[in-house]
Amino acid sequence: MGFTVEMTPAIAEKLVTLNELHRNRWRPDIVNLLLETDTLRFGELKKQLGITQKVLTENLKWLEENQIVIRTVYPEVPPRVEYSLTEIGKELRDVHEAMRIWADYYVTHAK
């Protein structure tokens, strides 16, 4: 099990971006939850993750700025806001599955 990749500047840039996403404790959890449920309101995300409002707001803002999550505001009273993954965000499904497979392999063989 293994492969090699020639490290080009383009690949290095992609790895830095992926590392930025995954070095935060909550961003992968938010992405995984949206991969499972498709669309959630802010309060639903907060409740299911067990996260503070401030931390959730900061992470959703980062994910939105990086085109991973889309925020949809409905003109209602009170306003309804929903979060879902962009097409770019949905592409993380394969990345997260590969990481899960690797983690299973690591736990089995390294411990």
C-alpha positions in Angstrom: 0.0 0.0 0.0 1.7 3.2 -1.1 2.3 5.6 -3.9 4.7 8.4 -4.7 3.9 11.8 -6.1 6.3 14.2 -7.6 6.1 17.3 -5.4 5.4 20.2 -7.7 4.5 23.8 -6.6 0.9 23.2 -7.6 0.6 20.0 -5.5 2.4 21.7 -2.6 -0.2 24.6 -2.7 -3.0 22.0 -2.7 -1.5 20.2 0.3 -1.2 23.5 2.2 -4.9 24.3 1.5 -5.9 20.8 2.7 -3.7 21.1 5.8 -5.3 24.5 6.6 -8.8 22.9 6.5 -7.8 19.9 8.7 -5.5 21.6 11.2 -8.6 23.1 12.9 -10.5 20.9 15.3 -14.0 21.8 14.1 -13.8 22.3 10.3 -13.6 18.6 9.4 -16.5 17.9 11.8 -18.6 20.6 10.1 -17.8 19.2 6.6 -18.5 15.6 7.7 -21.9 16.6 9.2 -22.9 18.5 6.0 -21.7 15.5 3.9 -24.1 13.4 5.9 -27.1 15.7 6.1 -26.7 17.9 3.0 -28.2 21.1 4.6 -28.5 22.3 8.1 -29.5 25.5 9.9 -27.1 27.2 12.3 -28.8 26.0 15.4 -28.9 22.4 14.2 -25.2 22.5 13.4 -24.5 24.0 16.9 -26.6 21.3 18.6 -25.2 18.3 16.7 -21.6 19.4 17.1 -21.8 20.6 20.7 -19.9 23.7 19.8 -20.1 27.3 21.0 -21.8 29.9 18.8 -18.6 31.9 18.5 -16.5 29.0 17.4 -19.1 27.8 15.0 -19.5 31.3 13.5 -15.7 31.6 13.0 -15.4 28.2 11.3 -18.4 28.7 9.1 -17.1 32.0 8.0 -13.7 30.5 7.1 -15.4 27.6 5.2 -17.6 30.1 3.3 -14.6 32.4 2.5 -12.8 29.3 1.1 -15.8 28.3 -1.0 -16.4 25.0 0.9 -19.7 26.0 2.4 -22.5 28.1 1.1 -24.7 30.2 3.4 -28.2 30.8 2.2 -30.3 33.4 3.9 -34.1 33.3 3.4 -36.0 36.6 3.6 -38.3 35.6 6.4 -39.0 36.9 9.9 -37.1 35.7 11.8 -34.5 35.1 9.1 -33.7 31.5 8.2 -30.1 30.7 7.4 -29.0 27.3 6.0 -25.6 26.0 5.4 -24.6 23.4 2.8 -21.5 22.3 0.9 -20.6 23.9 -2.4 -19.6 21.6 -5.3 -16.0 22.1 -4.1 -16.9 21.1 -0.6 -18.7 18.0 -1.8 -15.4 16.9 -3.4 -14.1 16.4 0.1 -16.1 13.2 0.4 -13.4 11.2 -1.3 -10.6 12.9 0.8 -12.4 12.2 4.0 -13.1 8.6 3.0 -9.4 8.1 2.1 -8.4 9.5 5.5 -10.8 7.2 7.2 -9.4 4.2 5.4 -5.8 5.2 6.2 -6.7 5.7 9.9 -8.3 2.2 10.0 -5.1 0.8 8.4 -2.9 2.8 10.9 -4.8 1.6 13.9 -4.6 -2.0 12.7 -0.9 -2.1 11.8 0.8 0.5 13.9 -0.6 -0.2 17.3 
